[in-house]
Amino acid sequence: MAATELLLYATPISVYSCKLRIALALKGLEWRELPPPGGYCSAEYKAIVPQGTVPALRYGDALVVESDTIIEYLDDLGLGIPLVGTDPASRARNRALSRLIDLRIEPALRALFPLVGSGAVVPAAARDTILRHLETLQKLTGPGPFLSGNTSGLPDCGLCAVGLVQESLNEALQLGLPDPHCAQAYEALPALAPHIQTYRRALQDWVRSKESPR
Ligand SMILES: N[C@@H](CCC(=O)N[C@@H](CS)C(=O)NCC(=O)O)C(=O)O
């Protein structure tokens, strides 16, 4: 990394923080990571990042929030391997896929978080919603092995992270949802493997903390 370092505010359990780590690793960049001082949403953190959300990235004087915006910003700077796409059509496609994951699939999975450890039955409608969005994603994607095609790109960052959330909810709530396609392709990338393992462990710890609260 050049003289100016990339500083990532992130937490171990945040899915969008995982997405950013995946993006930085795919780009082949190095970064330093800090937890949000005082926790996300704290007054202390909001003095640095007014939105109070993670991830946030500092690069020199610039502070950027929103995972897709951060990835596009790094592409715009020419830092690391580009992820958004090389031509207008692939850029538009990758952005649309990324929004489907962030705005549809991830919230539908997140809605099930309160059920973990509660003993409650997952409503069929909630499971069907997730399944419908996954089917839409499948219809919109080509032969792969990645969402972006032969090489991984913007939407793969989100799907890799969200796929791990799905995997852990599948286990905790016996959802019986199919693994997101591309999951094996992500695991096979040496740059991603340690981040996948670390996030998987963080999710397992979180599930355990809900199942047997102290
Ligand atoms: N759309 C944002 C979502 C970021 C987000 O919601 N992060 C969560 C943690 S996974 C957070 O900071 N939540 C605190 C809040 O929303 O106030 C992105 O893509 O970065």
Ligand as a Chemical Component Dictionary entry (heavy atoms), coordinates in Angstrom:
data_LIG
# 
_chem_comp.id                   LIG 
_chem_comp.type                 NON-POLYMER 
_chem_comp.pdbx_formal_charge   0 
_chem_comp.three_letter_code    LIG 
# 
loop_
_chem_comp_atom.comp_id 
_chem_comp_atom.atom_id 
_chem_comp_atom.alt_atom_id 
_chem_comp_atom.type_symbol 
_chem_comp_atom.charge 
_chem_comp_atom.model_Cartn_x 
_chem_comp_atom.model_Cartn_y 
_chem_comp_atom.model_Cartn_z 
_chem_comp_atom.pdbx_ordinal 
LIG N1  N1  N 0 -26.274 0.297  2.994  1  
LIG C1  C1  C 0 -25.167 0.258  3.940  2  
LIG C2  C2  C 0 -25.580 -0.582 5.093  3  
LIG C3  C3  C 0 -24.611 -0.506 6.257  4  
LIG C4  C4  C 0 -25.275 -1.032 7.496  5  
LIG O1  O1  O 0 -26.509 -1.058 7.621  6  
LIG N2  N2  N 0 -24.462 -1.431 8.437  7  
LIG C5  C5  C 0 -24.987 -1.898 9.695  8  
LIG C6  C6  C 0 -24.142 -3.006 10.236 9  
LIG S1  S1  S 0 -24.228 -4.420 9.162  10 
LIG C7  C7  C 0 -24.988 -0.722 10.633 11 
LIG O2  O2  O 0 -24.037 0.035  10.658 12 
LIG N3  N3  N 0 -26.077 -0.572 11.378 13 
LIG C8  C8  C 0 -26.215 0.529  12.285 14 
LIG C9  C9  C 0 -27.272 1.485  11.806 15 
LIG O3  O3  O 0 -27.862 1.247  10.755 16 
LIG O4  O4  O 0 -27.472 2.486  12.456 17 
LIG C10 C10 C 0 -23.909 -0.309 3.240  18 
LIG O5  O5  O 0 -24.041 -0.870 2.151  19 
LIG O6  O6  O 0 -22.794 -0.111 3.757  20 
# 
loop_
_chem_comp_bond.comp_id 
_chem_comp_bond.atom_id_1 
_chem_comp_bond.atom_id_2 
_chem_comp_bond.value_order 
_chem_comp_bond.pdbx_ordinal 
LIG N1  C1  SING 1  
LIG C1  C2  SING 2  
LIG C1  C10 SING 3  
LIG C2  C3  SING 4  
LIG C3  C4  SING 5  
LIG C4  O1  DOUB 6  
LIG C4  N2  SING 7  
LIG N2  C5  SING 8  
LIG C5  C6  SING 9  
LIG C5  C7  SING 10 
LIG C6  S1  SING 11 
LIG C7  O2  DOUB 12 
LIG C7  N3  SING 13 
LIG N3  C8  SING 14 
LIG C8  C9  SING 15 
LIG C9  O3  DOUB 16 
LIG C9  O4  SING 17 
LIG C10 O5  DOUB 18 
LIG C10 O6  SING 19 
# 
